[in-house]
Amino acid sequence: MARWCDRLEPVTELVECGGQRHRVTWRAGSLVVEDHDVVAERAMKALGAETPACLRLVKQWRDLSSWATSAELFTQMRRRLGDERIMAPGELGRRHELTLLLTWERAWRTSSYYGSGHERLLADQLERRAVEPLTHHLNQWAARLGCPPAPSVQLKLQRPGQPARATGTIDRYASRIKAGLGVRWVLDVWARGLASIDDGFVLEVVPSPAGLGARALRWETEGDGAARAVVAPARLGRDRQGAWRLSWEAR
């Protein structure tokens, strides 16, 4: 089975290192220094040479993953050093955050109580990524139905293994939605740019031999002019320009 990281394109950032700009790449879940012989650099370090900035970045990446196993330690280091010092630069930092989600989820899964520090970290990461596309989706449908854009979005973090869910209504007074999403939504949907496509909000993707399937949220009108949220099967694919498109499957 493909890992979540196998589905994402590699990203490269230039790092100031020894008076030059060197390439550091995230690829298939690993951080790679493109312009160093790592074995030779380690030998030089053993002889007293200074560690190059590229290799310090790799160590920092590993240290942060270790700190992240303790929500308290991670929070302390983040507060003390700031995101700019503990996170990798640019797009590498965004990939780094996705990697940390798995560390936090594993720790949360084994936690003996629900209100753990890892749960709060995960809920914050989910909110940062899901509220905006959910609000966009809600406003899109409210405009289509001729209702005022007065969205109310309630988001809950689902525990590992729980399916994504959503309920909601749109009427002439307001539009409301309650959604429950988990870490897999961030990794499999948001990270691939699949959250809000055409007139659907993707709750989860379902790989299949025929292509990429999905469970997505749409709205169906009722007799009084209001609409209710419906989770329906859909199909995802790319158009000729490479943009994602969503089509609803017949029920």
N, C-alpha and C positions, 0 to 999 in steps of 0.2 A: 504493500500500500504506500502511496505517495505521502510524504510528510508535508506539513503545511508550508515549510520553508522551501520545498522543492518547487512550489508553484509560483514563487515570487522571483522577479528578475534580480540579478546581482546589482549591487550599487557600489560605487567607488567614490572615495573622497581623497583629496590631496592634503597631505599633512606636512607641515614644516619640519624638516628633519636634517640636521647637520648642514644648514645653509641651502638645502635643496627642497623641492616639493616632491614627496614620494606618494605613491598610490597605495591606499589600503582599501581592500575590497571585502564586502560581505557576500558570500556565495554559498547557497545551500546550507545555511545555518552556521557557517564557519567564517571567522575573520582571517583574511589572508594578507600578508605584507608582500607586495609585488616587487619591490626594489631592494630586497635584502636576502642574503644567504643566512637563514636563521641559525643553522648549525655553526657557521663561522662566527656569527655575532655572539653566540653563547660562549664559544671558546675565547673570544676577545674579552668578554665580560669576566670570565674566570681569571684572566690575566690582569684585570684591573681597569679595563676600558669602560667608558661611560655607556650606559644602555641607550641606544638610539630612540628617538621619540616614537617611531612607528612601533617598536617592540614594547615601549612603555604603554602605548595605547592598548595593545593586546593584553598586557598584564592587568591594566585597569579594567578592561572588559571582563576578564575572569574574576578579578577581585569583587566587582560589583555583583556578579552572579552569585558569588559566595555570600556576600553581605545580604543579598536578597532573601536568603533562606530564613533570616530573622527580620520580621517586619520592623521591630524596634531599632535594630542596628542600621537597617537601610534608611529608615526615616532620620535617624541621628546623623548619619554620614551625609545624607542629602541636604539636611538643614545646615550642617557645618561647612560643607564644601561648595554647595550649590550645583545645579544641574550642569552648568557649563564645564565644571571640573570633573564630574564623575561620569557623565554620559559621553559617548562617542560623538564626534562632530557631524552636523548635517544629516543626510539620509542614513548614515550609519547609526546615529542615535535613535532614529525611528525604528530601525530594525532591532536595535538593542532593547528598546522598550517591549517589543513583541516577544523577544526571547525571555525577558523577565516575567512576562505574564505566565509562562509555563512553570517557572520556578515558584511563583506565588500560588498558582493553582494547585500544584502538588502539595505545598505546605498547608494550604487551606483544606484540601481533601483529607489530610490526616489530622486536622485540628479537632479537638474534642468539644469545641463550642463554636457557635455560628458567628459571634461578633468578634472575630479575630482581627488582628492588624492586617493580615493578608487579605481578608475579605474587604476591608476598607480601601486598601490599595487597588484591588481589582475593580471595585465599584467605581472608584474615581477614574480609572483608565477607561472603563466602559462608557461612563457618562460623557467623557471628553470626545468619544468617537461616535456615539450613537444618537445623542440628542439632536444634533444638527440635521443629519439626514432624515430622522424621524419627523422633525418639525417641517422640513422641506416637503416630505411626502404628504403630510397632513394638509399643509397649505395648498399644495397642488390639487388635491382632491376637493378641498373646500371651494377653491376657485372654480373648478369644473362644475360643481353642483350649485354654484351661485350662493354659497354661504360665506359669512364673514370669516376672515382669517384670524380667529381668536383661539390659537391652539393651547391645549393642556396636555403635556407629555409627562407621563409617570413611567419611570424605568426601574426595573428590579434586576439585580444580578442573580442568575440562576446557578445553582450548585452543579458541579460536574455530573454529567449523565442526564440532567433534566432537559427536556426538549424546549426549544424556543417557543414562545407563545405571544399572542397579541389579541386584545379586544378593544373596541372603541366605537364611538358614534360621532356622526356629523349632523348638525341640524342648523336652523336659522339663527341660533344663539351662539353656538360655540362648536369647536371640534375637539374631541378628547380621545386619547389613546393610552392604554396601559400595556406595556410590553415587558416581557421577561427574556433576557438574553444572557448568554454565557461567554466564557473565554473563547470557545470555538467560533462564535460569531465574529469576534475581532480578528482572529487568525484566518478563518476560511472565507469570510465575506468582506469585512471592511478592508483588510489589508490588500485584497485583490481588486478593490474599487467596485464592488458589487452591491453596496448597501442600497442605494436608491437608483433604480434603472427604469426609464420610461415611466409607466404609471404604477409600478410595484415597489414595495419595500421588501428586500430579500431577508428572510429569517434564517435560512440555512440552505446550503448547497448539497446536492445529492448526486455524486458522480455516477455515471452509468455508461455502458458501452456505446449508447446512441448519442452521447454528448453530455452536457452538464445540466442536470435537473436542479430544481429548487422548490422550496416552500416559500411562498411570498404573500405579502399582505396587499389586498385590494379592498374596494368598497362597493357594496351593492345597495341600490336605492330601495326604500320601502314606500308604502302607500302614502304616508304623510309628508313625503318630500325629504325625509331624513335618509341617512345611509348608515349602515353598520359595517364594521370591519369583518372581512372574511379571509381566512388563510386558505390558499388554493395552490395546486401544483402548477409549476411553470417550467419553461425551458429557456436556458441562457445560451447566447451565441454572439459572435462578432459579425458586424457588417463589413462592407468592402473597405471602409476606412479604418477598420480595426476597433471600432467602438462597440462596447457591450450593448446588446439588445435583449429584451425580455418578451416572450410570447406566452400567453396562457394556454394551458392544456385543456382540452375538452373534458367536461365532467359528465 
